[in-house]
Amino acid sequence: MARDTIAAVSSGTGGAVAVIRLSGPAAGEALRALCGRLPEPRRASLAVLRDPASDERLDEGLALWFPAPRSATGEDMAELQIHGGRAVVAAVLAALFALPGMRPAEAGEFTRRAFLNGRMDLAAAEGLADLIAAETESQRRLALAHAFGHLGARVEAWRRQLIQAMALVEAGIDFSDEADVPLETRAMAHPPVIALAGELRAALTDRRGALLREGAVIALAGRPNAGKSSLMNALAARDVAIVSDEPGTTRDVLEVALDLAGHKVTLLDTAGLREATGKVEAEGIRRARARIGEADLVLWVHDATDGPAPEAIPDAPAGDGAARWLLANKADLAPVPLASPEWAARSFTVAATTGEGLADLIAALGAFVAARVEGAEHPMLVRERHRAGASEALGHLDLALAGWDDLSEELLAEELRLAARALGRITGAIGTEDLLDVVFREFCIGK
């Protein structure tokens, strides 16, 4: 596969300019075939592109040449910046693929080659994928940090710390005939392992990175006809949910992604919570309760025309650590009901149909999410794969520490080795082909 030379459009489609990337041993010859020459390395050069087979003029654009190993993939690379019309792009690609040794790139293949050639670690590659998919400013900052090696550097530091501890423990094996050496070297390795276990435990406890990457989940809950669907449409500024006076209109959980103060939020509109009148509504309520239980914030929407909010608000399920706010909706149709003292600091008055109170609510929601992720500009473990590797490593460290005085040097070193191996899989220092397939299949063609 690495002997092939690959090419693909690496820019967005439909723009004024299209970027075609080539990588592999035949990249230079392909560039020379279309442009008639090789440009000076790493400098853009104006060139006329011609079909090598017919000498037909295809386009005029910029050509760049990046000889290995100083390229994004670590291989010989070339780049053509041409006009973005579909016919122009198709003609240039057809001319390229007619050359020997050239083929279309697979999804994520450029980045995969960069990883295999040591230009980036696996965590950085995932950061690049997140950067491409970033929808909000906070996601962009997080992905950028990981794409430029923030997580990889931290994990590698952890792994080197473990390797040093392993060396100390194994020194006891090498000098087993010396009575004091095994005990001394084991004692020297103990504090660093304790410290590393603490760092891993703290990183696993910190969920802010996942909240930044995946977005906070905010659920609209309440009785039927409280105006949850109208409120969702108002917050989304478009018609997402069907609005009707008929109770039980919302049968399934509807969701929409929002950008609140630069943070991603997933807003859920759930079925009204009451005694179901049929099997379909019962299933809708079951799903509503399940999704509400996963939310980071539950907004209990109360119909202001019904008078003061009921005391049964805690009937709404909520996940561990989830916050609950009270929203008195339809304030334009009735006097504002007073919330009980326990809800005073967490209650809002809105009118979804007129927009009254929505600006204050949106500001409060943005502040809520910002507070939840405060200080998370450079969080460690943002993907479940990262957390699984760190959790496995911590498990081996806990076993090692629990038997520190009783395990033999061989068994103790093995637990430390397994912990280092688990950390190595996060960055790809140790990995399998199946793991690489999972990571790179989420990339698009040309990246």
N, C-alpha and C positions, 0 to 999 in steps of 0.2 A: 504493500500500500504506500509506503513512504517513497518507493522508487517512482511512483506516478507523479506527474505534474498536474495540479488541480487549478481550476479557474472558476470564478463565480462573480456575480454582481454582489458587491458588499455594501452598497448604498441602498437607500430606500427607493422604491419604484415610483415612476411618474414625475420625478423632479427634473429640473433643467439640466442637471449634471448627473451622470451615472459613473460609479467607480467600479472597475473590474480588477480583481486581484488574481494574481497567479503565484503559485508556490510550488517549488520542486526543482529537480535537476535540469529540466528543460525550459525553465522560465526565461532564462536569458536568450536562448535560441528562439523562443516564441516571440519575445519582444523584438529581437533583431529581424525576424521574418516579417512582422507587421509594420515596423517603423523604419527598417532599412539600416538600423544602427543601434548600438547600446548607449543610452545617455550616461553622463557622468554619474557615478554612484551617489544616491541620496540627494539629487538635485532635479527639480522638475524641468522638463525640456519639452518645447513645443514640437510636435511631430505629426506628419501625415500618415494615417493608417491605411494600408492597402492589403487586399486579399492576396496572400502569397500564391494562390493557385491561378488567379486570373489577372492579377495586377490592378484590379478595379479599386478605385479610391473609395474607402468606406466612410472616413470621417477625419477630422483634424482635432487634436486634443493634446493633453499633457501626458507624458510618459515618465515614469520613475523606475529606477533600478536599485535594488537592495541586495547586494551579494551576501551570501552566508559568511559568517554566522550572525552578522549585525543586521538582523531583520526581525520582524515580529514573530515569525515562525521558527527562526533559527536556520532556515533553508534559503536558497536563492529565491528571491521574491521580485515581482514586478507589479506595477500598478498603472492602469490606464484610466485617465479622467476624460470622459467623452461626453457628447451631448446625450441627454437622457431620453430621447425618443425611443419608443419600443422597437421600431424598425432598425435604428442605428445600433442599439444594444444587441439585437438578435443577429445582425449581420456580423458584428465583431466577434461575438461568441461562436458563431458558425465557422468563421475563419480560424479561430483558435482551436476548436475541437477537431478540425480537419487535419491538424498537425500531429505528427507521431508522438506518442507518449502523453497526450493531453486528454483529460476527462473532466466532467463537471464535478465540483466539490460536493461532498455530502454535508448534511447539517452539522455545524460545529467542527468541521474538519480542520479549518485553519487554526482555531484555538486548541484543538486536540494536538496538532503537530507542535504548536508552541509549548504545550505542556510536556510532550514526549521529548522535545529537544531542550528542556530545562529553561525555557524562557519565562515560565510562570509555574506556580504550584497549583494544585487542584482547587484550593480555596480561592485563589485569585481568579481562576477560570470561572468559578461560580459567581464571584463578585462581578465579573464582566457580563455574565448572563443577566444578573440582577440589574446592572446598570442599563443594559439595553431595554429591559422591561420596566424600568422605574417610571412611576406615574406621578410621584410627588417629590417635593424638594428634599424631604427627610430621607426618602428611599434613595434618591440620587446620592446624597452625601454618604449614606451607609454603604451603598454598593461601591462607590468610588474608593472608599477606604479599604474595602476588602479586595477590590480589583488591583490595587497597588500594594498588596501584600501585608496588610495590617494583621489579619488573622494568621496568615502563614508564618509571619515572623514570631508571633506570640507562641503558637503551637510548637514551632521548631525550638524555641527557647525552653519550653517545657520538656520536649523530648531530649534535648541535650542535658538538661538537669537530671533526667532519669538515667541517661547513659553514664553520667559521672557517678551517680549513686550505684549503678550496677558494677562499675569498675572497682569501686571500693569494696563492695560485697564479694566480688570474684577474687579480689586480692587475698581475701581470707582463704579461698580455695587453693590458690597458688602457694600460699605460705602456711598450709595447715600444720606443718611440723613445728612451726614457731608458736609457742603457747599463747603469747599475747597479741599477735598480729590479727587473727580473725576477729577477736573481740574489739580491738581498737578500730579496725576499718569498718566494721558493722556499726559501731557507735558513731563514727564520723558520717556515715550515710543516713543516719536516722533523721536528724533535723531537716535536711533538704526534702526528704520524702514527706515528712509531716507538713512542711510548708506548701509543697506542690499539691498534696491532697486538699489542703484548705483552699488553694486558688481554684482548683477544679470544682470544688463544691460550691464556691461563691459564683463561679461562671455559670454553673448549671442552675443555680437559684435565680439568676438574673434573667428575666424573660423579656426585658425591654427590647433586645435586638429583634426577637421574633415579632414583637408588637410593631416595631418600625417597618419591618419587611412585609409582614402579612396584613397589617392594619388592625386597628381596634374594631371590635364588633359591638355595635350599639343596637339594642332591640327595642322596638316599640311594642309595649304590652298593654293590656287593659281589657275592659269588658267590650262586648259587641257595640258598635255604633258610637264609640268614643271619638271617632275621627282619626284613627291611626293612619288609614290609607291617605286621607286628605293631607295629614301632616307629612307623610312620607313624600308625596308629590310636591308639597311646598318646599321641603328641605332639598329635594333633588332638582327643583326648578323645572320639572317636566312630568308628564303623566306616566308614572311607573305602575301604579296600582289602580284597579277599578274601584270607583267610589259609588256607593249606593246606600239608600236608607234602609235597605233590607238587611236585617241582622244575619251574620254568618256569611257575608259576601266573600271575605277572604278565607279561602280554604287551605291554601298552601303558604309556605313561607316565601315571601318575595324579598329580594335583596338588591341593593344598588350600591356601587362604590362612589364615595365622595372624597373630595380633597378639602380638608378642614385645616386651615392655617398651615398648609404645607405637609400635613400628615394624612395618610390614607385611612379611611374609615369605611367599614361595611355596615350599612344601615339595613335593619331587618324589619319588615312589616309582618306581623304574626296574626294568626286567627284570634278572634275575641275569646277570652277565657270564660266559659260558662258550662252548664250541663248541656252536653250535645244533644241535638234532636235527631240525629241520624248517624249512620256509620261513616259517611264521608266527612261530616263536620267533626266527628270524634277523632278521626285520623288527623285532620287538620290541627285540632287542639293538641293532640299528642306530639305532633311535629313542632308545634309552636313552643310547647313547654321544653322540649329537648333543645331547641336552638336558643331559647331564652337562657337556659342553664349554661350555655357556652359563652354568653355575652360578657363583655368587660363592663358594660353599663346598661342598665335596664331603665327605660323611660316609661313609667306607668302613666298612661294617658287616661285622664278622667274627664267625663263630659260635665262641663261647668253648669249646664242647665239642670243637672240632677241634684244640685246642692253641694254641700261639703263633701269632700272626698271620703270614701268609706274607710273604715279602719282595717279592712281586709286586704290592704295593699301587700302585706308580706305574703299573701297567697301566691304572688308572682314568684316563680322559681328564679334562682340566680346562682351563678357559679361561684366558686371560692374566690374571695377577693373582689367580687363584682360590686360596683356601686349602684345605688337606686335613687332615681329622682322622680318627683311627682310633677306631672304636666296637667294643668287645668286647661282643657281645650274648649273651643266655642265660646271664648270670653266675650265675643261680640254679641252674643245672644242672651247673656245672663250676667247678673252681678258676679264679681269675682269671689269664689268661695274661699274661706280662710282655711289654710292648712293647719293641721295640728302642730304643736310646738316642735315635735321631733322631726318634722319635715320642713320647717321654716327655712332652713338654710339650703334646702335641696328642692325647692318648689319653684315652678315657673308658670306664668300665665300667658297663653298664646291663643291666637285665632288663626287656624290654618287657612281659612278661606280668604281672609283679609290681609294676612301677613303680620298682624299685630303681635308683637313680642318675639317674632322669629329671629330678628337680628341679635337680640340679647341671648336667645337660646343658642344660636350658632356660635356666638362668641364664647359662651360658657362651654360648649362641647369642644371647641378648639382648645380652650385652656385646659380642659380635663385631659384630653389626649396628650397635649404637650407636657403636662405634669407627670403623666404616667411614663413617659419616655425621657424625662429630664436626665441629662448626664449620660445619655446612651449614644453619643456621637460615634464612639468606637467600641461597640459591644462585641463580645467574642463569638458566641455560639448562636447564629441566627437561623441556621437550618437544622432540621431534625437529624440529618446525617451527622452534622457536627456534634450535636448533643449526644447522639448514640455513641460516637467514638469517645467523647470525653467521659460519658457515664461508664462505658466499659473499662476505660483506663482507671477511673476512680475505684471501681469495684476491685480490680487487681491490687491497687494500692492499699485499700482497706484490708484486704486479705493479708497482704504483706505486713502491714502495721500490727494487725491483730496477732500475728504469729512471729513478730520480730525477734523475740527472745527464745522461741522454741523451734522455729523452722531451721533446717539445715541451710548452709550457704547456697547450695545448688537450688533448692526450692524457693528460697527468698529471691535469688537472682532471676529465676524463671518468672516469678510474679512481676518483677520490675520489667523484665523483657517484654512480657505480654502487654503491660501497660504502655510501654514505649511503642509497641507495634500498633496498638489501638489509636494512639495519637498520630502515628505516622500515616494512618489511612485517611485522616482528615485532610492532609495536604497532598496526599498521593506519594509520599516518600516510600510507602509500602502499600501496594494495592493489587487489584485483580482487573482483568479485562472487563468483567461484568460490571464492576464499580464504575469504570470509565464510561461504559455504555450508558449507565444511568445518568451520569453527570452531563454528558455532552449531547444527549438526545433532545434536550430542551432548547438547544441553540437553533438559530435559523440558518438557512443556506447563506454562505458568504461570510460567516463569522467563525 
